[in-house]
Amino acid sequence: MDVHERYTHGHHESVLRSHTWRTVENSAAYLIPYLRPGAAVLDVGSGPGTITLDIAERVFPAEVVGIDASPEIVAVATELATERGVGNVRFETGDAYRLDAPDDTFDVVHAHQVLQHLSDPVAVLREFRRVTKPGGIVAARDVDWGGTVWAPPLPGLDEWMRVNQAVQRNNGGEPFAGRRLKAWALEAGFSSVDSSASVWCFASDEERAWWGESWSVRATESDFGRHALEAGIADESSLAEISAAWLAWAASPDGWYAMPHGEIVAHVTT
């Protein structure tokens, strides 16, 4: 693992505002056919746990394990599971490169918005394959920042995309992960890989307010902004410009934003 690898966004409230919105329906619909009752699932990079809990309810009574690198966010997810009364799930601190599980343990290993942040996603996919039972699947979904589009055109959002991609690469990740998922899976040794794509689109007044205001704060107060400053990728002035642009976009009646995602279902045959 690259010693410089680190998570770009951190767990600031502005980041969790987005992460806690995620469900299987809006973030892993391609996975639904495989979430059958009794399927044991590992959710890697489970974050605040909303997708993981949704998975657990769908595969009950099987146990679902969610792992995340942050002990603080594991505690948040554990508390949410208790609040919702979901008993067939547990959250643990873990390392995607070295999973604490025997070979052939899970029917499904799932990772949402994880591989884009890793310096060696192929090694991680091999590790996912190791803990997946023959006949099971490894599933991943990642945004492709190179295909993200918006309206109206705002120079501050052009600057945001430049900074966003540069920060992610400086942190050891790959901002164009969505388009590379299938190639990574094939390189990891999977011989049968189904690939697809889906899009998040934010356009209504409510969606623009939620997404735009979140990013206006994230640009200046989350780890994203801190990493940009530390690496010399942006200065305070450019981060302020990005923040203001997101508020301008949110206030624009014609505001529209789309994020394409690549998806893979890699089948474990041996």
Order of alpha helices (4+ residues) and beta strands (2+ residues): alpha-alpha-beta-alpha-beta-alpha-beta-beta-alpha-beta-beta-alpha-alpha-beta-alpha-alpha-alpha-beta
